């Protein structure tokens, strides 16, 4: 009789352990734009890198430059365990492209691993322009600056239009007053 109790207890313990060790079904995935942003933030302080063509610019966090997409210039291919990254960069004149590539590899590998637990398996960097810091700074007009300028112009034109309508309406009212006596 005691042998049967032990067998029953062992079965119950085995079933509970099996239930506790089961993982829920499902998977964790990352949208391309998430990886693009991780890369953008990772490369922000790479020495000799002025910017990514059309997108993130060194030392200007969350400021979109010359584009409405902060990930322009950053291409990614995301798998379940690995990531490949393509960058189009603007490098600063006077720096070595191989040194910049080495820094990019180190910071991107580290940040992708820390943020997503994915492994960087390929990094392709194309230098699309080389500029001095002065040239680069002079050429930058942010999207926010352009929107602000456009908003100011629209505001001025709208105010002018409202004033014209008020003037026309006021004259029409005065004209109607003269006709009806």
C-alpha positions in Angstrom: 0.0 0.0 0.0 2.8 2.4 0.7 4.4 1.6 -2.6 1.2 2.8 -4.4 1.3 6.1 -2.5 4.9 6.7 -3.5 4.1 6.0 -7.1 1.1 8.4 -7.1 3.2 11.1 -5.4 6.0 10.7 -7.9 3.5 11.0 -10.8 2.1 14.2 -9.3 5.5 15.7 -8.7 6.6 14.8 -12.3 3.5 16.4 -13.7 4.0 19.6 -11.7 7.6 19.9 -12.7 6.8 19.4 -16.3 4.1 22.1 -16.1 6.5 24.5 -14.4 9.2 24.0 -16.9 7.0 24.7 -20.0 7.6 28.0 -21.6 4.7 29.9 -23.2 4.5 29.7 -27.0 5.4 32.8 -29.0 8.4 34.7 -30.1 10.1 38.1 -29.7 10.7 40.0 -32.9 12.0 43.5 -33.7 10.7 45.9 -36.4 13.4 47.1 -38.7 12.9 50.7 -37.5 13.7 49.7 -33.9 17.1 48.3 -35.0 17.7 51.3 -37.2 17.1 53.6 -34.2 19.4 51.5 -32.0 22.1 51.8 -34.6 21.4 55.6 -34.9 21.8 56.1 -31.2 24.9 53.8 -31.0 26.8 55.7 -33.7 26.0 59.2 -32.3 29.4 59.8 -30.8 31.7 58.0 -33.3 34.8 60.2 -33.9 35.1 61.3 -37.5 31.5 60.5 -38.3 29.6 63.6 -39.3 26.3 61.9 -40.1 24.4 59.2 -41.8 23.2 60.3 -45.2 19.8 61.8 -44.7 19.3 60.6 -41.1 20.8 60.7 -37.6 23.6 63.2 -37.2 26.4 62.9 -34.6 25.6 64.7 -31.4 22.1 65.7 -32.4 19.9 63.3 -30.6 16.2 63.1 -31.8 16.8 65.9 -34.4 15.9 64.8 -37.8 18.1 66.4 -40.4 17.0 67.0 -44.0 14.5 64.2 -44.0 11.2 63.1 -42.4 12.7 59.6 -41.7 15.4 59.5 -38.9 16.5 56.1 -40.2 17.4 57.2 -43.7 20.9 56.0 -44.6 20.5 53.0 -42.2 19.4 49.8 -43.7 18.9 46.6 -41.7 18.0 43.0 -42.2 16.6 41.5 -39.0 16.4 37.8 -38.3 15.4 35.9 -35.2 19.0 35.8 -33.8 21.1 38.0 -36.1 21.2 41.4 -37.7 22.9 42.8 -40.8 23.4 46.6 -41.1 24.1 48.9 -44.1 25.2 52.5 -43.5 25.6 55.4 -45.8 27.9 57.8 -43.9 29.3 61.3 -44.2 32.8 61.2 -42.7 34.8 64.1 -41.5 37.8 65.2 -43.6 41.1 64.4 -41.8 39.9 61.1 -40.2 40.7 57.6 -41.3 37.8 55.7 -42.8 39.1 52.3 -41.5 39.3 53.7 -37.9 35.7 55.0 -38.3 34.6 51.6 -39.6 36.2 49.9 -36.6 34.5 52.2 -34.1 31.2 51.7 -35.9 31.6 47.9 -35.7 32.4 48.0 -32.0 29.6 50.4 -30.9 26.9 48.8 -33.1 27.8 45.3 -32.1 27.7 46.2 -28.4 24.5 48.3 -28.5 22.5 45.7 -30.5 23.6 42.9 -28.2 22.7 44.9 -25.0 19.4 46.2 -26.3 18.0 43.2 -28.2 20.3 40.2 -27.5 20.7 39.8 -31.3 24.1 39.4 -32.9 25.5 41.7 -35.6 26.8 39.4 -38.3 27.4 41.9 -41.1 28.2 45.6 -41.3 28.5 47.3 -44.6 29.5 51.0 -44.6 29.6 53.2 -47.7 31.2 56.6 -47.4 28.9 58.8 -49.5 30.5 62.1 -48.7 33.5 63.6 -47.0 33.3 67.1 -45.5 34.9 69.4 -43.0 33.0 70.0 -39.8 32.5 73.6 -41.0 31.1 72.5 -44.4 28.8 70.0 -42.7 27.4 72.5 -40.2 26.8 75.1 -42.9 24.9 72.6 -45.0 22.5 71.5 -42.3 18.9 72.7 -42.2 16.7 70.6 -40.0 13.2 69.5 -40.9 12.0 71.3 -37.7 13.6 74.5 -39.0 11.9 74.2 -42.3 8.5 73.3 -40.7 8.8 76.3 -38.4 9.6 78.6 -41.3 6.6 77.2 -43.3 4.4 77.5 -40.2 5.3 81.2 -39.8 4.6 81.9 -43.5 1.2 80.2 -43.3 0.4 82.1 -40.1 1.3 85.4 -41.8 -0.7 84.6 -45.0 -3.7 83.4 -42.9 -3.6 86.6 -40.8 -3.5 88.7 -44.0 -6.5 86.7 -45.4 -8.5 87.1 -42.2 -7.8 90.9 -42.2 -8.9 91.1 -45.9 -12.1 89.2 -45.1 -12.8 91.5 -42.1 -12.3 94.5 -44.3 -14.5 93.2 -47.1 -17.2 92.2 -44.6 -17.0 95.6 -42.9 -17.4 97.4 -46.2 -20.3 95.1 -47.2 -22.1 95.9 -43.9 -21.5 99.6 -44.4 -22.7 99.4 -48.0 -25.9 97.5 -46.8 -26.5 100.1 -44.1 -26.4 102.9 -46.8 -28.9 101.0 -49.0 -31.4 100.3 -46.2 -32.7 103.5 -44.8 
